[in-house]
Amino acid sequence: MVINSYAELIELIDKKGRVVTTTSLEEDSFGVKSISDTEIPESGIVTIGGCKVFAEVLNAAPTLIICGAGHVGMNVCMLGSKLGFDVDVVDDRKVFLTKERFPDARRLILCDNFDDDFWNEIPDGGNSYYVMCSRSHDTDGTCIRHTLRRKGIYKGMLGSGKKLRGIKERLFAEGFTEEDFKVLHTPIGLPLGGQTPMEVALSIMAEIVQVRHREELLTIEPDICDAIRNNKGMRAVMLTIVSTSGSSARKTGSKMLVLPDARIFGSIGGGVVEYMATKHAATVEAAEIREYDLSEDMDGVQGMYGAGRIRVLFEPIEL
């Protein structure tokens, strides 16, 4: 299946949760982007079916599911949204679950209780992060029962060791084991020493960001997705790092979108390389790859962040 626009690609990723794309590097089909059924461990230049391609494993935006609309949940939502997560907030208290309290949330899910079928509304995807900070031990225990059965990168619960022991006893009686609980982050968050709801939220999001980057799931950054959705039909140039060597600020798969008015979204590393790449994007008429030495002088400006090389794919596209 050939992909004709990035808007089409983003819709497909949102629908499936995970998509493998290939961009042909063969001379007679250079730049043709397709969906592939081939499983690859990570993004990079590979040979598939005898053809050299740049293959990408693209995941849906990370989803943060907050069970509990109290003060901690409210601050986790605000920080999570600013850090690029789609945030869903669940609670059984209508008075707490308001747009005024959660202006940054993607969805507010009002449930009768934390054991009802609202879980069917939350996709069971691999790029999910769960924070359990509901109103009681019982409701958090119910949320843990459901999240332990679901996929996800991060599952954390607010509370003490005593609280966890009580929840464990209840769930052990239902057949859960100590092994099941090894994925649970509790006490939740990095030990920053804070006590206010915002400080606690900061410690939670700091741990989530740490775990997120350890997993290295590649996504198209939210600001790029928003620019594509808001400028459909416009011609633009997408820049993607297809390989790196030595030290570089960004990794293979990192993207930067350059619009005709030179506005940029995303990043391939900052500094003079982005400046030079943005200038070159204005001249690109067909897909091509350019290599940049991160330590050399360019256009009279010295270096940038790193001492290696990056190869960048330039794709003229229609949004």
Secondary structure, DSSP 8 states (H G I E B T S, - for coil): -B---HHHHHHHHHHHSEEEEEEE-SGGGTT-EEE-----SSSEEEEETTEEEEEEEEE---EEEEE--SHHHHHHHHHHHHTT-EEEEEES-TTT--TTT-TT-SEEEE-SSTTSGGGGGS---SSEEEEE--SSHHHHHHHHHHHTTS--SEEEE-S-HHHHHHHHHHHHTTT--GGGGGGEE-S-S------SHHHHHHHHHHHHHHHHHHHT--B--HHHHHHHHHTTT-EEEEEEEEEEES--SS-TT-EEEE-TTS-EEE-SS-HHHHHHHHHHHTT--S-EEEEEETTSEETTEE--S-SSEEEEEEEEEE-
